Amino acid sequence: MAKCAICEKSISHGNKISIARSHVSRRATRTWKPNLRNVKAVVDGEVKTIPVCAKCLRSGKVKRA
């Protein structure tokens, strides 16, 4: 399953809504996936490859190897 190893961000579910009508009558389910990258990072003194979301990479929560 797609999940960030740092912040535990995972797939979220919701409804795709048609905006062509004033009264929303057509709905379809959809999923939003996190923007994950496989990164070599230092975890407990060891270099491991872990899936990390782009937000954690930008904010500096991960020390890359």
N, C-alpha and C positions, 0 to 999 in steps of 0.2 A: 504494500500500500504506500502511496506517496505521502510522506510525512517528513517535516523538517526535524533534524536531530537536536536542534537547539531550542526552538520555540514551540515545537509540537504542532505547527500549522499543518493542516491536512485538507482533504477534499471537503468542500461545503456544497450543500444542495439547496435548490430553490426553484422558483418558477420563472419561465421565460414568458413574458406577457406581450401580446400583440398591442401596439399603440395606434393601430389604424382606426380603432373605434373608440367612441367616447365611453361606452360601457364595456368594461373588459369582460369578454365572454370566452375567449380562447386562451388556454394556458397549456404550457408544456413544461415538463420538468427538465432541468439542466443541471450541470455540475460546474463548479469553479475549481480549477486545480492550482495549487501553489507553484510559483516559479522556482523550481528546485534545480540546484547545480551539485554535481558530485565533486567534492573538494577534498584534497589531502590536507588534513588539519591535525594539530597537536592535541590529543585527548589523553589526559592523565599521563603525560610524559611520553606517549607513544604516537607515532604517525599513523593515522587511519584515514581511509576514504569514507566520508560520510555525506549524506544528502543534506544540503543546507539551502534555505530559501534566500532569495536575492536581498531581501530586507535585512537579514542577519549579516550577510556579507558586507553590505554597505555601511551598516552601523558599527562594524568592528567587533561583533560578538564572537567571532571566530579568529583564532590565530592560525594562519596558513603555514604549511610546512614548506 
